[in-house]
Amino acid sequence: MTSTWTEPANTALSLLLLGRDTDPASERGVDCPGDLPAPSDPDLVARATAAKAALGDRVFVLGHHYQRDEVIQFADVTGDSFKLAREAAARPAAEFIVFCGVHFMAESADILTGPDQRVVLPDLAAGCSMADMAVLGQVETAWEQFTDLGIADDIVPVTYMNSSADIKGFVGRNGGTVCTSSNAERALTWAFESGSKVFFLPDQHLGRNTAVLEMGLTLDDCVLYDPHKPNGGLTAEQLRAAKMILWRGHCSVHGRFTLDSVREVRERVPGVNVLVHPECRHEVVRAADQVGSTEYIIKALDAAPAGSAWAVGTELNLVRRMALAHPDKQIMFLDRAVCYCSTMNRIDLPHLVWSLEELVAGRVPNQITVDPDTAHHARVALDQMLALP
């Protein structure tokens, strides 16, 4: 018996699956009104410089540490997500905040800046896989389960900065706080003074590493809530006994580092120092020599003695930048299979040039706005973090 292959008709669905079309209802920032400069345009640097100069003090450009060098060169301030949001809030005279980062970061900047300031994200498709793992409806369903079990009053929600405005708003409405990778221990200390349990989202690894390695809890004190399983995949007894209820989320970059990565680099580079971000897996963090936030990693490498060797478990753009800044030190990526943050890298020089030139032309592209109710409650949670002792 023989069969023949028939080419499917060019339906909207088939074109979408083949990558020949886009679905505007589900994809953000796929198309830009007007023409994006070509990536090979030799005039991009000059165009960005000219547009930024034309805008003057009206624009303030923020660059996250994980951004490409071609973008970072135009940032007025570089830093982690919360530092950048605070820097934006400290520039009330800037009419436009161009945030070279990802979507949740621009949301935080919109929440913290004034009503007359407008936040622009050069590519709306620059999201965060970790932030997207905690959807408001799923989180509210979990909270309803906690309420039905009679334990919600004992739980203080804590969300990592790397979460959507919706999740920050949920936390603010329910008496919780936001944390960063730098102040997670302080946030959890505050939370346990306010309740007997913590609901930590969206990054399970930061929550687990902080609770066990810095707070003295055990792995048995932690349970993992999976929103894709009935009742989170947990029994009522497990939830009642748990001190840390961790949301099943993770960073797609930091989650790739394994214990084998650590073992391999120690065998390959004698005397190497392993330095990782606390978003890495628990066993990786335990095997590392030092653990800390992005800012901690930068300071540790800056202070390291000449001739020392470092294997760094964080995003590759930052590792490369630090290696170039310190040629007297051996700084390498922890995993031999290099990995950029794919969504962070969507902010490239063509998108930045397009955004700046649109502002010069009097058009505001890709403005990020958070609705007033969500912004209010998210601000409550952020203010609680700022008030942490």
Order of alpha helices (4+ residues) and beta strands (2+ residues): alpha-alpha-beta-alpha-beta-alpha-beta-alpha-beta-alpha-alpha-beta-alpha-beta-alpha-beta-alpha-beta-alpha-beta-alpha-beta-alpha-beta-alpha-beta-alpha-beta-alpha-beta-alpha
